[in-house]
Amino acid sequence: MKTDNINKLFAGKLKVVNVGLSSFGEPLEHNGVPVVQVDWRPPAGGDAKLAEDVEKILAKKGELIRKANAKATKVLLESKPTLVGVGKALDVIPGMHEKLICHAGPPVTWERMCGPMRGGVIGGLIYEGLATNREEAEKLAASGEIEYSPCHHYAAVGPMAGILTPSMPVCIFENPPYKTKSFCSLNEGLGKVLRYGAFSEEVIERLNWMRDVLAPIFEKALDAHGPIDMKSLISQALQMGDEGHNRNRAGTSLVIRELAPYLVKLDADREDISKVLTFLHENDHFFLNLSMGAAKCTVDAVAPIENCSIITTMARNGTDFGIRLSSLDNEWFTGEASIVDGLYLPGFTADDAARDIGDSVITETVGTGGFAMAAAPAIAKFVGGSPADAMTTTLRMYEITAAENGSYQIPALDFRGTPTGIDLLKIIQTGILPAINTGIAHKEPGIGMVGAGLVKPPVKCYVDAARAFVKKFGA
């Protein structure tokens, strides 16, 4: 009987479930065998001792940890990020000075910076008038005269290279219930832009126009309108097909709707107002920086809470990927930034790509971006997947989060709230890493964007953070 069953099994059409490394299933796929790939990783990155320690701490202090995490996620859910103004970075960011350049991700020196970030620094120095060409900028950048610091250390965030210099205009955000404030630059659009490491004449000219024309007009329109409730706009955008990170068409449209009646009534040059409206219309990603600033003043409201395992920062600089927990004194835990798996613009391949870069993963930290991909089926084509993949990605994120955000609802999931509050210990237990979608920069400075895709962060930073958590709170 058993022999008959075995014969029937091998007589039928073979179907394979491949768990773990996708390379194991590739030879079968090449021979026409259907393969279902399961993205499985061992708990604790394969560190059996750490996995055991986490189980012990949960058995001993599980209720205390759940209460601490509930307190932290309550802050995330009840925050009210609001866009309140526009100002010059040097004037509005506490601690900003004329020889400081802020960048995306954890701390990094000029010597360790990737190509796009070096390109951004070069462009930033030319923009500030501290250098006139690439050679002068590189010499000054390496001289020790310039201070480099993560945007996160100054309550700020920046997409991709995240370069923020003293003269740049920034949007100002406040979170009234928790008295936090954050800052983010204005989005330049796509193509050859500073955040992707480009620094040609057209890049500098656009930055100058943004400083001299766009920012003042945007500020006047915002003053006439009054503070903008970013939580409301993000909520609407999710129900209109955005996910708040790589697809921002709905969010940008909502901002235009909010400000257009005030823009047309401004006492400003008609041609300048027309150019501002055209720029907003042609730049679908204008909303990205606004959603990032909103997320930053939200997570910064999570004060240190004993026994709390909620991650409050994720960021990358093209060299390192880093995370922080407020309960661990906001120490950076880092691992090598990953290569993005995605689609490339014509003429480019994976050989051209820089490693994962940018502060925009702050959106995933508050439950949007990759965590809300089920709300944005169109994003799947942009980053190289399918609508089913987008749905699966969001559903997996519920397994590593502590709450659901009722303000950010996903129509395709019967208006279920997005998975919110990334729990470090659940990542260690399940082996599931946070889902991140992102743009791809060329690895050489001065070229710009070459594609977009999905990226898995390095497990090392989560393992190291978990070891520190166990050491601090396991006693």
Secondary structure by P-SEA (a helix, b strand, c coil): caaaaaaaaaacbbbbbbccccccaaaaaaaccbbbbbbccccccccaaaaaaaaaaaaacaaaaaaaaaaaaaaaaabbbbbccccccccccccccccbbbbcccccccccccaaaaaaaaaaaaaacccccaaaaaaaaacccbbbbbcccccccccccccccccbbbbbbbbcccccccccccccccccccccccccaaaaaaaaaaaccaaaaaaaaaaaacccaaaaaaaaaaaaccccccccaaaaaaaaaacaaaaaaccccaaaaaaaaaaaaaccccaaaaaaaaaaaaaaacccccccccccbbbbcccccbbbbccccbbbbbccbbbbbcccccccccccccccccccccccccccccccccccccccccccccaaaaaaaaaaaaaccccccccccccccccccccccccaaaaaaccccbbbbbbbbbccccccccccccccccaaaaaaaaaaaaaaccc
